[in-house]
Amino acid sequence: MAIKQPVTVREPYFFSEPMTDRLLGAVMALASEVHALRERSRTLEDLLVARGALAAGEVEAFVPDATQRAARDADLKAIVTRVMSEFSRSEVPQSHIDERVIDIARLSNELDLPVTAAADGIGALPVSPTLEAAVGRHG
């Protein structure tokens, strides 16, 4: 799909799923960041060589010692694990909600009673007398 005029209404979609377009956008943004980092790294290396602080080709010839290699391997493993984990990520939400809150919510659903968090989201859950009696029977 070629864009023939300025985008004025909404961003164009290139794939059938908008999320695929967003994913492509994220990949392209990351690619541009990698390019910028490579350019800066190359500039720093060129400046160090020009000022005699580093010999030309010294970075390419560098061989890390065992400690440095272990640290680099650990970094690589962590990055690969993090990136690849997205491909096998479960769609089940991962949460750390206090089990008591989950129990109250479950009972609330079973008894068809509203249970809401306090206005600040931190306070105690208001509980109706019916729910309180049910929790007492089940807890």
N, C-alpha and C positions, 0 to 999 in steps of 0.2 A: 504494500500500500504506500503510494507516494503522497507526500503532503504537498498540495498545490497552492495553499494559501496560508496566511498566518493563523496560528491557533488562537481563537478568541473565545470559544464556548467551553470546551473541555479538552483535556489532554487526549490525544488520539490513542486508540488501542491497536496494537499490531498483531496480537494473538487473540484467540477466542475467549480466553479467560483473563480478566483484568489482573489477577494475582500473578499470572505468568509475566505480564508486562512489568509489574512491580518487582518481581524477582530479577528480571533482566536489568531493570534500572539499578537495583542494588548491586548486581554483579558489575555493571559498568562503572558505578560510583567507586566500588572497591578497586577495580582495575585502574581507574584514574589516580586513586590514592597511592597504589603501588608504584605507578609511574612517577608520581611526584617524589616519593621517598627514594626511588632509584636515582632520580636526577640530583636530589640533594646529597645523597651518598657519594655519587660520582663527583659532584662539585667539591665536597669536602676532601675526597681523595686527591683530586687534581690540585687543590690548594696546598695540601700537605706535601705533595711531591714537589710543587713549585717552590715551596719554602724550605725544602731539604729535610723536612721532618720524617719523610717516608720515601723509600726508593720506589721508582716505577715498577709495577708488577709485584710489589711486596704483599699486597692484600691477597692476590691470587695464589701466591706461593706459600701463604701462611698455613701452617699445620698446627692445629690446636693440640695442647698436651692432653693427657688422659682426663684431668679434672675439667678442663674446658670442653672437651668432647662430650663427657657425660652430661654436663649442664646443657649443651646445645642439643644433644639427643633427647633429653627430658623436655626441653622447650618444644622441639619438633613433635614429639609424641603428644604433648598436651594440646598443641594447636590442631594436629590431625584428628585427635579424639574429639575435640570440641566441634570442629567443622563437620566431620563425618557423622557425629551423633545426631545432627539435624535430619539426616536421611532415615534414621531408624527411630526417631522420637515418637513416643506414644501420643495418641490424641487424648488420652485420659489425663485430666488436670493433675498436676503434682502439687499438693498443698500440705501445709503443716498446721491445720486447724485443730485446736484442742478437741479431743474426742467428746468431751462433755457438750460442746457447742454442736457437734455433729449429731449427737444423741437427741438434744433438744429439738434441732431442726427436723430430724427424722420423725420424732413424736408429733411435732407440730403438723407435719404433712399427714401423718396417719390420722390425727384427730381433726384435721382441717381447721387449724387455728393459726392466726397470724402471729409470727414471732419476728420482731425487728430489733436490730442493734440500737443502742442508745445513740442520741444525735451525734455525739463525737466519734462514734465507731469504736470506742474503747470501753465504755461503761458496761454494766451488767445488762443482760437481756431481760426486758420486761416479760413477765410470765403471767398468764391468766390463772385464776384459781383452778380451772379445769385442768390446764396443762400441769400446774404445780402438783395437783393430786395424782395425775397420770405419771409424772416423773417420780413421785414418791412411791408409787406402786411398782415402777419398773427399775428404780435405781436402788 
